Amino acid sequence: MDYTQFIGLAGFPVITALLEMAKRTVPELGDRWWPLVALGLGVALNVAIAYQQQTDMMLAVLVGIVTGLASSGLYSQTKTTIGG
């Protein structure tokens, strides 16, 4: 069994942290763009892992999309819960 996709999915806290850092660094980027940034970070991270592990790139893109969306959802849900 190939564990690369699980490694990629485990990166969503990293993407969430990078997203928070980017939000504080570039506040003029509207709230509507952060899910796309999370999606891009998820795909980039997973494609980099797939390239390094020499595994299927299409699977890496798919896992990256899921990871980015999960990170975006976690970020927005935390923002709603905390009230920030």
PyMOL Python script that loads the backbone (N, CA, C, O; Angstrom):
from pymol import cmd

cmd.read_pdbstr("""\
ATOM      1  N   MET A   1       0.841  -1.189   0.000  1.00  0.00           N
ATOM      2  CA  MET A   1       0.000   0.000   0.000  1.00  0.00           C
ATOM      3  C   MET A   1       0.881   1.246   0.000  1.00  0.00           C
ATOM      4  O   MET A   1       1.897   1.309   0.692  1.00  0.00           O
ATOM      5  N   ASP A   2       0.468   2.232  -0.792  1.00  0.00           N
ATOM      6  CA  ASP A   2       1.210   3.474  -0.897  1.00  0.00           C
ATOM      7  C   ASP A   2       0.692   4.470   0.150  1.00  0.00           C
ATOM      8  O   ASP A   2      -0.489   4.816   0.160  1.00  0.00           O
ATOM      9  N   TYR A   3       1.579   4.914   1.012  1.00  0.00           N
ATOM     10  CA  TYR A   3       1.187   5.810   2.094  1.00  0.00           C
ATOM     11  C   TYR A   3       1.373   7.284   1.751  1.00  0.00           C
ATOM     12  O   TYR A   3       1.188   8.145   2.611  1.00  0.00           O
ATOM     13  N   THR A   4       1.734   7.583   0.516  1.00  0.00           N
ATOM     14  CA  THR A   4       1.993   8.957   0.127  1.00  0.00           C
ATOM     15  C   THR A   4       0.769   9.843   0.291  1.00  0.00           C
ATOM     16  O   THR A   4       0.891  10.987   0.730  1.00  0.00           O
ATOM     17  N   GLN A   5      -0.408   9.335  -0.055  1.00  0.00           N
ATOM     18  CA  GLN A   5      -1.611  10.163   0.084  1.00  0.00           C
ATOM     19  C   GLN A   5      -1.920  10.475   1.537  1.00  0.00           C
ATOM     20  O   GLN A   5      -2.476  11.533   1.832  1.00  0.00           O
ATOM     21  N   PHE A   6      -1.572   9.578   2.452  1.00  0.00           N
ATOM     22  CA  PHE A   6      -1.795   9.864   3.864  1.00  0.00           C
ATOM     23  C   PHE A   6      -0.824  10.926   4.365  1.00  0.00           C
ATOM     24  O   PHE A   6      -1.177  11.746   5.212  1.00  0.00           O
ATOM     25  N   ILE A   7       0.399  10.910   3.841  1.00  0.00           N
ATOM     26  CA  ILE A   7       1.372  11.941   4.187  1.00  0.00           C
ATOM     27  C   ILE A   7       0.867  13.293   3.700  1.00  0.00           C
ATOM     28  O   ILE A   7       0.972  14.293   4.410  1.00  0.00           O
ATOM     29  N   GLY A   8       0.320  13.320   2.487  1.00  0.00           N
ATOM     30  CA  GLY A   8      -0.216  14.561   1.944  1.00  0.00           C
ATOM     31  C   GLY A   8      -1.393  15.092   2.733  1.00  0.00           C
ATOM     32  O   GLY A   8      -1.492  16.296   2.971  1.00  0.00           O
ATOM     33  N   LEU A   9      -2.288  14.203   3.143  1.00  0.00           N
ATOM     34  CA  LEU A   9      -3.444  14.631   3.933  1.00  0.00           C
ATOM     35  C   LEU A   9      -3.034  15.126   5.312  1.00  0.00           C
ATOM     36  O   LEU A   9      -3.700  15.983   5.891  1.00  0.00           O
ATOM     37  N   ALA A  10      -1.944  14.591   5.836  1.00  0.00           N
ATOM     38  CA  ALA A  10      -1.474  15.038   7.147  1.00  0.00           C
ATOM     39  C   ALA A  10      -0.904  16.453   7.088  1.00  0.00           C
ATOM     40  O   ALA A  10      -0.647  17.059   8.129  1.00  0.00           O
ATOM     41  N   GLY A  11      -0.704  16.985   5.879  1.00  0.00           N
ATOM     42  CA  GLY A  11      -0.157  18.329   5.737  1.00  0.00           C
ATOM     43  C   GLY A  11      -1.166  19.444   5.889  1.00  0.00           C
ATOM     44  O   GLY A  11      -0.793  20.614   5.797  1.00  0.00           O
ATOM     45  N   PHE A  12      -2.439  19.128   6.119  1.00  0.00           N
ATOM     46  CA  PHE A  12      -3.415  20.205   6.177  1.00  0.00           C
ATOM     47  C   PHE A  12      -3.230  21.140   7.368  1.00  0.00           C
ATOM     48  O   PHE A  12      -3.585  22.312   7.239  1.00  0.00           O
ATOM     49  N   PRO A  13      -2.700  20.715   8.522  1.00  0.00           N
ATOM     50  CA  PRO A  13      -2.402  21.715   9.562  1.00  0.00           C
ATOM     51  C   PRO A  13      -1.292  22.677   9.124  1.00  0.00           C
ATOM     52  O   PRO A  13      -1.296  23.848   9.502  1.00  0.00           O
ATOM     53  N   VAL A  14      -0.349  22.179   8.332  1.00  0.00           N
ATOM     54  CA  VAL A  14       0.715  23.040   7.814  1.00  0.00           C
ATOM     55  C   VAL A  14       0.115  24.080   6.870  1.00  0.00           C
ATOM     56  O   VAL A  14       0.483  25.253   6.921  1.00  0.00           O
ATOM     57  N   ILE A  15      -0.798  23.653   6.020  1.00  0.00           N
ATOM     58  CA  ILE A  15      -1.438  24.570   5.088  1.00  0.00           C
ATOM     59  C   ILE A  15      -2.269  25.596   5.841  1.00  0.00           C
ATOM     60  O   ILE A  15      -2.294  26.769   5.470  1.00  0.00           O
ATOM     61  N   THR A  16      -2.943  25.167   6.887  1.00  0.00           N
ATOM     62  CA  THR A  16      -3.730  26.091   7.702  1.00  0.00           C
ATOM     63  C   THR A  16      -2.822  27.132   8.358  1.00  0.00           C
ATOM     64  O   THR A  16      -3.166  28.314   8.401  1.00  0.00           O
ATOM     65  N   ALA A  17      -1.678  26.705   8.863  1.00  0.00           N
ATOM     66  CA  ALA A  17      -0.733  27.640   9.479  1.00  0.00           C
ATOM     67  C   ALA A  17      -0.168  28.607   8.439  1.00  0.00           C
ATOM     68  O   ALA A  17      -0.052  29.802   8.710  1.00  0.00           O
ATOM     69  N   LEU A  18       0.183  28.105   7.254  1.00  0.00           N
ATOM     70  CA  LEU A  18       0.680  28.975   6.189  1.00  0.00           C
ATOM     71  C   LEU A  18      -0.389  29.966   5.744  1.00  0.00           C
ATOM     72  O   LEU A  18      -0.090  31.120   5.439  1.00  0.00           O
ATOM     73  N   LEU A  19      -1.616  29.514   5.711  1.00  0.00           N
ATOM     74  CA  LEU A  19      -2.724  30.385   5.339  1.00  0.00           C
ATOM     75  C   LEU A  19      -2.902  31.500   6.360  1.00  0.00           C
ATOM     76  O   LEU A  19      -3.136  32.650   5.989  1.00  0.00           O
ATOM     77  N   GLU A  20      -2.794  31.176   7.618  1.00  0.00           N
ATOM     78  CA  GLU A  20      -2.915  32.192   8.662  1.00  0.00           C
ATOM     79  C   GLU A  20      -1.763  33.196   8.583  1.00  0.00           C
ATOM     80  O   GLU A  20      -1.978  34.397   8.751  1.00  0.00           O
ATOM     81  N   MET A  21      -0.554  32.719   8.332  1.00  0.00           N
ATOM     82  CA  MET A  21       0.590  33.621   8.182  1.00  0.00           C
ATOM     83  C   MET A  21       0.407  34.532   6.976  1.00  0.00           C
ATOM     84  O   MET A  21       0.711  35.723   7.044  1.00  0.00           O
ATOM     85  N   ALA A  22      -0.087  33.982   5.877  1.00  0.00           N
ATOM     86  CA  ALA A  22      -0.313  34.784   4.675  1.00  0.00           C
ATOM     87  C   ALA A  22      -1.399  35.820   4.918  1.00  0.00           C
ATOM     88  O   ALA A  22      -1.301  36.949   4.438  1.00  0.00           O
ATOM     89  N   LYS A  23      -2.419  35.447   5.651  1.00  0.00           N
ATOM     90  CA  LYS A  23      -3.511  36.381   5.935  1.00  0.00           C
ATOM     91  C   LYS A  23      -3.013  37.562   6.753  1.00  0.00           C
ATOM     92  O   LYS A  23      -3.451  38.694   6.543  1.00  0.00           O
ATOM     93  N   ARG A  24      -2.116  37.311   7.669  1.00  0.00           N
ATOM     94  CA  ARG A  24      -1.565  38.401   8.482  1.00  0.00           C
ATOM     95  C   ARG A  24      -0.552  39.230   7.698  1.00  0.00           C
ATOM     96  O   ARG A  24      -0.377  40.419   7.965  1.00  0.00           O
ATOM     97  N   THR A  25       0.110  38.602   6.735  1.00  0.00           N
ATOM     98  CA  THR A  25       1.113  39.303   5.940  1.00  0.00           C
ATOM     99  C   THR A  25       0.475  40.142   4.840  1.00  0.00           C
ATOM    100  O   THR A  25       0.925  41.255   4.569  1.00  0.00           O
ATOM    101  N   VAL A  26      -0.564  39.620   4.211  1.00  0.00           N
ATOM    102  CA  VAL A  26      -1.229  40.296   3.087  1.00  0.00           C
ATOM    103  C   VAL A  26      -2.712  40.488   3.430  1.00  0.00           C
ATOM    104  O   VAL A  26      -3.567  39.806   2.864  1.00  0.00           O
ATOM    105  N   PRO A  27      -3.023  41.408   4.349  1.00  0.00           N
ATOM    106  CA  PRO A  27      -4.427  41.559   4.751  1.00  0.00           C
ATOM    107  C   PRO A  27      -5.312  42.170   3.675  1.00  0.00           C
ATOM    108  O   PRO A  27      -6.533  42.032   3.732  1.00  0.00           O
ATOM    109  N   GLU A  28      -4.713  42.846   2.688  1.00  0.00           N
ATOM    110  CA  GLU A  28      -5.534  43.484   1.663  1.00  0.00           C
ATOM    111  C   GLU A  28      -6.115  42.498   0.655  1.00  0.00           C
ATOM    112  O   GLU A  28      -6.984  42.858  -0.138  1.00  0.00           O
ATOM    113  N   LEU A  29      -5.639  41.256   0.684  1.00  0.00           N
ATOM    114  CA  LEU A  29      -6.234  40.226  -0.161  1.00  0.00           C
ATOM    115  C   LEU A  29      -7.572  39.856   0.476  1.00  0.00           C
ATOM    116  O   LEU A  29      -7.604  39.438   1.634  1.00  0.00           O
ATOM    117  N   GLY A  30      -8.656  40.000  -0.242  1.00  0.00           N
ATOM    118  CA  GLY A  30      -9.994  39.810   0.323  1.00  0.00           C
ATOM    119  C   GLY A  30     -10.225  38.394   0.837  1.00  0.00           C
ATOM    120  O   GLY A  30      -9.534  37.452   0.448  1.00  0.00           O
ATOM    121  N   ASP A  31     -11.209  38.268   1.717  1.00  0.00           N
ATOM    122  CA  ASP A  31     -11.545  36.976   2.321  1.00  0.00           C
ATOM    123  C   ASP A  31     -11.958  35.936   1.285  1.00  0.00           C
ATOM    124  O   ASP A  31     -11.816  34.736   1.515  1.00  0.00           O
ATOM    125  N   ARG A  32     -12.457  36.387   0.172  1.00  0.00           N
ATOM    126  CA  ARG A  32     -12.929  35.442  -0.837  1.00  0.00           C
ATOM    127  C   ARG A  32     -11.794  34.686  -1.524  1.00  0.00           C
ATOM    128  O   ARG A  32     -12.040  33.658  -2.156  1.00  0.00           O
ATOM    129  N   TRP A  33     -10.554  35.174  -1.414  1.00  0.00           N
ATOM    130  CA  TRP A  33      -9.435  34.536  -2.102  1.00  0.00           C
ATOM    131  C   TRP A  33      -8.715  33.489  -1.258  1.00  0.00           C
ATOM    132  O   TRP A  33      -7.965  32.682  -1.806  1.00  0.00           O
ATOM    133  N   TRP A  34      -8.918  33.477   0.040  1.00  0.00           N
ATOM    134  CA  TRP A  34      -8.173  32.554   0.899  1.00  0.00           C
ATOM    135  C   TRP A  34      -8.469  31.081   0.618  1.00  0.00           C
ATOM    136  O   TRP A  34      -7.544  30.273   0.701  1.00  0.00           O
ATOM    137  N   PRO A  35      -9.685  30.687   0.295  1.00  0.00           N
ATOM    138  CA  PRO A  35      -9.880  29.281  -0.077  1.00  0.00           C
ATOM    139  C   PRO A  35      -9.076  28.872  -1.323  1.00  0.00           C
ATOM    140  O   PRO A  35      -8.590  27.744  -1.406  1.00  0.00           O
ATOM    141  N   LEU A  36      -8.940  29.785  -2.280  1.00  0.00           N
ATOM    142  CA  LEU A  36      -8.117  29.476  -3.458  1.00  0.00           C
ATOM    143  C   LEU A  36      -6.641  29.378  -3.106  1.00  0.00           C
ATOM    144  O   LEU A  36      -5.920  28.548  -3.659  1.00  0.00           O
ATOM    145  N   VAL A  37      -6.193  30.220  -2.190  1.00  0.00           N
ATOM    146  CA  VAL A  37      -4.805  30.136  -1.728  1.00  0.00           C
ATOM    147  C   VAL A  37      -4.572  28.796  -1.026  1.00  0.00           C
ATOM    148  O   VAL A  37      -3.548  28.149  -1.246  1.00  0.00           O
ATOM    149  N   ALA A  38      -5.517  28.383  -0.188  1.00  0.00           N
ATOM    150  CA  ALA A  38      -5.403  27.093   0.500  1.00  0.00           C
ATOM    151  C   ALA A  38      -5.389  25.947  -0.499  1.00  0.00           C
ATOM    152  O   ALA A  38      -4.629  24.991  -0.347  1.00  0.00           O
ATOM    153  N   LEU A  39      -6.219  26.042  -1.505  1.00  0.00           N
ATOM    154  CA  LEU A  39      -6.258  25.016  -2.551  1.00  0.00           C
ATOM    155  C   LEU A  39      -4.924  24.938  -3.282  1.00  0.00           C
ATOM    156  O   LEU A  39      -4.402  23.848  -3.519  1.00  0.00           O
ATOM    157  N   GLY A  40      -4.381  26.088  -3.636  1.00  0.00           N
ATOM    158  CA  GLY A  40      -3.083  26.121  -4.315  1.00  0.00           C
ATOM    159  C   GLY A  40      -1.961  25.564  -3.456  1.00  0.00           C
ATOM    160  O   GLY A  40      -1.104  24.828  -3.945  1.00  0.00           O
ATOM    161  N   LEU A  41      -1.965  25.913  -2.178  1.00  0.00           N
ATOM    162  CA  LEU A  41      -0.953  25.384  -1.267  1.00  0.00           C
ATOM    163  C   LEU A  41      -1.075  23.867  -1.113  1.00  0.00           C
ATOM    164  O   LEU A  41      -0.069  23.159  -1.070  1.00  0.00           O
ATOM    165  N   GLY A  42      -2.307  23.376  -1.029  1.00  0.00           N
ATOM    166  CA  GLY A  42      -2.518  21.932  -0.905  1.00  0.00           C
ATOM    167  C   GLY A  42      -2.020  21.174  -2.123  1.00  0.00           C
ATOM    168  O   GLY A  42      -1.361  20.143  -1.995  1.00  0.00           O
ATOM    169  N   VAL A  43      -2.334  21.685  -3.296  1.00  0.00           N
ATOM    170  CA  VAL A  43      -1.889  21.020  -4.526  1.00  0.00           C
ATOM    171  C   VAL A  43      -0.370  21.096  -4.630  1.00  0.00           C
ATOM    172  O   VAL A  43       0.278  20.103  -4.960  1.00  0.00           O
ATOM    173  N   ALA A  44       0.203  22.267  -4.352  1.00  0.00           N
ATOM    174  CA  ALA A  44       1.659  22.426  -4.457  1.00  0.00           C
ATOM    175  C   ALA A  44       2.398  21.496  -3.493  1.00  0.00           C
ATOM    176  O   ALA A  44       3.388  20.868  -3.869  1.00  0.00           O
ATOM    177  N   LEU A  45       1.921  21.410  -2.263  1.00  0.00           N
ATOM    178  CA  LEU A  45       2.559  20.538  -1.277  1.00  0.00           C
ATOM    179  C   LEU A  45       2.491  19.079  -1.702  1.00  0.00           C
ATOM    180  O   LEU A  45       3.482  18.355  -1.602  1.00  0.00           O
ATOM    181  N   ASN A  46       1.340  18.649  -2.170  1.00  0.00           N
ATOM    182  CA  ASN A  46       1.174  17.249  -2.532  1.00  0.00           C
ATOM    183  C   ASN A  46       1.895  16.883  -3.824  1.00  0.00           C
ATOM    184  O   ASN A  46       2.388  15.764  -3.962  1.00  0.00           O
ATOM    185  N   VAL A  47       1.961  17.810  -4.764  1.00  0.00           N
ATOM    186  CA  VAL A  47       2.727  17.547  -5.981  1.00  0.00           C
ATOM    187  C   VAL A  47       4.214  17.461  -5.645  1.00  0.00           C
ATOM    188  O   VAL A  47       4.930  16.638  -6.218  1.00  0.00           O
ATOM    189  N   ALA A  48       4.686  18.303  -4.722  1.00  0.00           N
ATOM    190  CA  ALA A  48       6.088  18.233  -4.308  1.00  0.00           C
ATOM    191  C   ALA A  48       6.396  16.896  -3.636  1.00  0.00           C
ATOM    192  O   ALA A  48       7.447  16.303  -3.879  1.00  0.00           O
ATOM    193  N   ILE A  49       5.488  16.428  -2.801  1.00  0.00           N
ATOM    194  CA  ILE A  49       5.680  15.127  -2.148  1.00  0.00           C
ATOM    195  C   ILE A  49       5.676  14.007  -3.185  1.00  0.00           C
ATOM    196  O   ILE A  49       6.507  13.100  -3.123  1.00  0.00           O
ATOM    197  N   ALA A  50       4.754  14.065  -4.128  1.00  0.00           N
ATOM    198  CA  ALA A  50       4.671  13.033  -5.168  1.00  0.00           C
ATOM    199  C   ALA A  50       5.910  13.040  -6.051  1.00  0.00           C
ATOM    200  O   ALA A  50       6.394  11.982  -6.456  1.00  0.00           O
ATOM    201  N   TYR A  51       6.422  14.222  -6.350  1.00  0.00           N
ATOM    202  CA  TYR A  51       7.640  14.313  -7.160  1.00  0.00           C
ATOM    203  C   TYR A  51       8.824  13.698  -6.418  1.00  0.00           C
ATOM    204  O   TYR A  51       9.625  12.966  -6.999  1.00  0.00           O
ATOM    205  N   GLN A  52       8.918  14.006  -5.136  1.00  0.00           N
ATOM    206  CA  GLN A  52      10.027  13.482  -4.329  1.00  0.00           C
ATOM    207  C   GLN A  52       9.909  11.975  -4.152  1.00  0.00           C
ATOM    208  O   GLN A  52      10.923  11.278  -4.159  1.00  0.00           O
ATOM    209  N   GLN A  53       8.697  11.459  -3.995  1.00  0.00           N
ATOM    210  CA  GLN A  53       8.478  10.028  -3.802  1.00  0.00           C
ATOM    211  C   GLN A  53       8.321   9.265  -5.118  1.00  0.00           C
ATOM    212  O   GLN A  53       8.240   8.037  -5.119  1.00  0.00           O
ATOM    213  N   GLN A  54       8.279   9.985  -6.227  1.00  0.00           N
ATOM    214  CA  GLN A  54       8.101   9.413  -7.562  1.00  0.00           C
ATOM    215  C   GLN A  54       6.843   8.553  -7.637  1.00  0.00           C
ATOM    216  O   GLN A  54       6.886   7.381  -8.012  1.00  0.00           O
ATOM    217  N   THR A  55       5.716   9.176  -7.266  1.00  0.00           N
ATOM    218  CA  THR A  55       4.418   8.501  -7.320  1.00  0.00           C
ATOM    219  C   THR A  55       3.505   9.225  -8.307  1.00  0.00           C
ATOM    220  O   THR A  55       3.925  10.173  -8.970  1.00  0.00           O
ATOM    221  N   ASP A  56       2.287   8.784  -8.397  1.00  0.00           N
ATOM    222  CA  ASP A  56       1.309   9.276  -9.366  1.00  0.00           C
ATOM    223  C   ASP A  56       0.964  10.750  -9.124  1.00  0.00           C
ATOM    224  O   ASP A  56       0.522  11.121  -8.037  1.00  0.00           O
ATOM    225  N   MET A  57       1.167  11.575 -10.137  1.00  0.00           N
ATOM    226  CA  MET A  57       0.895  13.015 -10.021  1.00  0.00           C
ATOM    227  C   MET A  57      -0.601  13.330  -9.985  1.00  0.00           C
ATOM    228  O   MET A  57      -1.022  14.244  -9.276  1.00  0.00           O
ATOM    229  N   MET A  58      -1.394  12.593 -10.730  1.00  0.00           N
ATOM    230  CA  MET A  58      -2.835  12.848 -10.721  1.00  0.00           C
ATOM    231  C   MET A  58      -3.432  12.582  -9.335  1.00  0.00           C
ATOM    232  O   MET A  58      -4.289  13.330  -8.864  1.00  0.00           O
ATOM    233  N   LEU A  59      -2.973  11.520  -8.698  1.00  0.00           N
ATOM    234  CA  LEU A  59      -3.415  11.241  -7.336  1.00  0.00           C
ATOM    235  C   LEU A  59      -2.955  12.349  -6.389  1.00  0.00           C
ATOM    236  O   LEU A  59      -3.685  12.731  -5.474  1.00  0.00           O
ATOM    237  N   ALA A  60      -1.754  12.858  -6.608  1.00  0.00           N
ATOM    238  CA  ALA A  60      -1.237  13.945  -5.776  1.00  0.00           C
ATOM    239  C   ALA A  60      -2.079  15.200  -5.931  1.00  0.00           C
ATOM    240  O   ALA A  60      -2.351  15.888  -4.947  1.00  0.00           O
ATOM    241  N   VAL A  61      -2.495  15.508  -7.153  1.00  0.00           N
ATOM    242  CA  VAL A  61      -3.346  16.678  -7.378  1.00  0.00           C
ATOM    243  C   VAL A  61      -4.691  16.483  -6.689  1.00  0.00           C
ATOM    244  O   VAL A  61      -5.205  17.409  -6.061  1.00  0.00           O
ATOM    245  N   LEU A  62      -5.259  15.299  -6.799  1.00  0.00           N
ATOM    246  CA  LEU A  62      -6.541  15.017  -6.150  1.00  0.00           C
ATOM    247  C   LEU A  62      -6.433  15.134  -4.635  1.00  0.00           C
ATOM    248  O   LEU A  62      -7.289  15.745  -3.996  1.00  0.00           O
ATOM    249  N   VAL A  63      -5.389  14.553  -4.061  1.00  0.00           N
ATOM    250  CA  VAL A  63      -5.186  14.642  -2.608  1.00  0.00           C
ATOM    251  C   VAL A  63      -4.914  16.096  -2.221  1.00  0.00           C
ATOM    252  O   VAL A  63      -5.338  16.537  -1.153  1.00  0.00           O
ATOM    253  N   GLY A  64      -4.217  16.838  -3.067  1.00  0.00           N
ATOM    254  CA  GLY A  64      -3.960  18.249  -2.804  1.00  0.00           C
ATOM    255  C   GLY A  64      -5.238  19.070  -2.775  1.00  0.00           C
ATOM    256  O   GLY A  64      -5.390  19.967  -1.946  1.00  0.00           O
ATOM    257  N   ILE A  65      -6.156  18.760  -3.683  1.00  0.00           N
ATOM    258  CA  ILE A  65      -7.443  19.460  -3.689  1.00  0.00           C
ATOM    259  C   ILE A  65      -8.207  19.165  -2.402  1.00  0.00           C
ATOM    260  O   ILE A  65      -8.754  20.073  -1.775  1.00  0.00           O
ATOM    261  N   VAL A  66      -8.242  17.901  -2.014  1.00  0.00           N
ATOM    262  CA  VAL A  66      -8.937  17.528  -0.778  1.00  0.00           C
ATOM    263  C   VAL A  66      -8.275  18.187   0.425  1.00  0.00           C
ATOM    264  O   VAL A  66      -8.964  18.678   1.319  1.00  0.00           O
ATOM    265  N   THR A  67      -6.942  18.202   0.454  1.00  0.00           N
ATOM    266  CA  THR A  67      -6.218  18.805   1.564  1.00  0.00           C
ATOM    267  C   THR A  67      -6.462  20.310   1.638  1.00  0.00           C
ATOM    268  O   THR A  67      -6.685  20.856   2.718  1.00  0.00           O
ATOM    269  N   GLY A  68      -6.420  20.969   0.495  1.00  0.00           N
ATOM    270  CA  GLY A  68      -6.674  22.410   0.467  1.00  0.00           C
ATOM    271  C   GLY A  68      -8.080  22.758   0.900  1.00  0.00           C
ATOM    272  O   GLY A  68      -8.288  23.713   1.649  1.00  0.00           O
ATOM    273  N   LEU A  69      -9.047  21.985   0.430  1.00  0.00           N
ATOM    274  CA  LEU A  69     -10.426  22.231   0.834  1.00  0.00           C
ATOM    275  C   LEU A  69     -10.636  21.954   2.318  1.00  0.00           C
ATOM    276  O   LEU A  69     -11.370  22.677   2.991  1.00  0.00           O
ATOM    277  N   ALA A  70      -9.996  20.912   2.821  1.00  0.00           N
ATOM    278  CA  ALA A  70     -10.105  20.613   4.257  1.00  0.00           C
ATOM    279  C   ALA A  70      -9.475  21.738   5.076  1.00  0.00           C
ATOM    280  O   ALA A  70     -10.021  22.147   6.101  1.00  0.00           O
ATOM    281  N   SER A  71      -8.344  22.225   4.627  1.00  0.00           N
ATOM    282  CA  SER A  71      -7.677  23.318   5.331  1.00  0.00           C
ATOM    283  C   SER A  71      -8.517  24.582   5.292  1.00  0.00           C
ATOM    284  O   SER A  71      -8.626  25.288   6.295  1.00  0.00           O
ATOM    285  N   SER A  72      -9.101  24.869   4.163  1.00  0.00           N
ATOM    286  CA  SER A  72      -9.957  26.043   4.027  1.00  0.00           C
ATOM    287  C   SER A  72     -11.177  25.921   4.924  1.00  0.00           C
ATOM    288  O   SER A  72     -11.577  26.893   5.566  1.00  0.00           O
ATOM    289  N   GLY A  73     -11.764  24.748   4.974  1.00  0.00           N
ATOM    290  CA  GLY A  73     -12.919  24.525   5.840  1.00  0.00           C
ATOM    291  C   GLY A  73     -12.568  24.630   7.300  1.00  0.00           C
ATOM    292  O   GLY A  73     -13.333  25.191   8.085  1.00  0.00           O
ATOM    293  N   LEU A  74     -11.411  24.095   7.684  1.00  0.00           N
ATOM    294  CA  LEU A  74     -10.966  24.187   9.073  1.00  0.00           C
ATOM    295  C   LEU A  74     -10.714  25.636   9.440  1.00  0.00           C
ATOM    296  O   LEU A  74     -11.079  26.080  10.529  1.00  0.00           O
ATOM    297  N   TYR A  75     -10.088  26.379   8.527  1.00  0.00           N
ATOM    298  CA  TYR A  75      -9.800  27.794   8.788  1.00  0.00           C
ATOM    299  C   TYR A  75     -11.088  28.590   8.968  1.00  0.00           C
ATOM    300  O   TYR A  75     -11.214  29.350   9.928  1.00  0.00           O
ATOM    301  N   SER A  76     -12.040  28.426   8.061  1.00  0.00           N
ATOM    302  CA  SER A  76     -13.270  29.209   8.148  1.00  0.00           C
ATOM    303  C   SER A  76     -14.119  28.781   9.342  1.00  0.00           C
ATOM    304  O   SER A  76     -14.773  29.615   9.969  1.00  0.00           O
ATOM    305  N   GLN A  77     -14.113  27.502   9.656  1.00  0.00           N
ATOM    306  CA  GLN A  77     -14.886  27.017  10.797  1.00  0.00           C
ATOM    307  C   GLN A  77     -14.305  27.548  12.099  1.00  0.00           C
ATOM    308  O   GLN A  77     -15.052  27.920  13.004  1.00  0.00           O
ATOM    309  N   THR A  78     -12.971  27.587  12.205  1.00  0.00           N
ATOM    310  CA  THR A  78     -12.331  28.138  13.401  1.00  0.00           C
ATOM    311  C   THR A  78     -12.626  29.620  13.521  1.00  0.00           C
ATOM    312  O   THR A  78     -12.889  30.120  14.615  1.00  0.00           O
ATOM    313  N   LYS A  79     -12.584  30.323  12.399  1.00  0.00           N
ATOM    314  CA  LYS A  79     -12.867  31.756  12.397  1.00  0.00           C
ATOM    315  C   LYS A  79     -14.299  32.017  12.863  1.00  0.00           C
ATOM    316  O   LYS A  79     -14.549  32.953  13.622  1.00  0.00           O
ATOM    317  N   THR A  80     -15.237  31.186  12.406  1.00  0.00           N
ATOM    318  CA  THR A  80     -16.634  31.352  12.793  1.00  0.00           C
ATOM    319  C   THR A  80     -16.840  31.040  14.270  1.00  0.00           C
ATOM    320  O   THR A  80     -17.574  31.747  14.960  1.00  0.00           O
ATOM    321  N   THR A  81     -16.193  29.981  14.754  1.00  0.00           N
ATOM    322  CA  THR A  81     -16.340  29.552  16.137  1.00  0.00           C
ATOM    323  C   THR A  81     -15.763  30.569  17.112  1.00  0.00           C
ATOM    324  O   THR A  81     -16.387  30.903  18.119  1.00  0.00           O
ATOM    325  N   ILE A  82     -14.561  31.059  16.801  1.00  0.00           N
ATOM    326  CA  ILE A  82     -13.898  32.006  17.684  1.00  0.00           C
ATOM    327  C   ILE A  82     -14.523  33.395  17.565  1.00  0.00           C
ATOM    328  O   ILE A  82     -14.518  34.175  18.518  1.00  0.00           O
ATOM    329  N   GLY A  83     -15.054  33.689  16.392  1.00  0.00           N
ATOM    330  CA  GLY A  83     -15.693  34.987  16.194  1.00  0.00           C
ATOM    331  C   GLY A  83     -14.733  36.046  15.703  1.00  0.00           C
ATOM    332  O   GLY A  83     -14.945  37.236  15.931  1.00  0.00           O
ATOM    333  N   GLY A  84     -13.649  35.609  15.011  1.00  0.00           N
ATOM    334  CA  GLY A  84     -12.640  36.553  14.528  1.00  0.00           C
ATOM    335  C   GLY A  84     -12.991  37.020  13.235  1.00  0.00           C
ATOM    336  O   GLY A  84     -12.266  37.827  12.653  1.00  0.00           O
TER     337      GLY A  84
END
""", "prot")
cmd.dss("prot")
cmd.show_as("cartoon", "prot")
cmd.util.cbc("prot")
cmd.orient("prot")
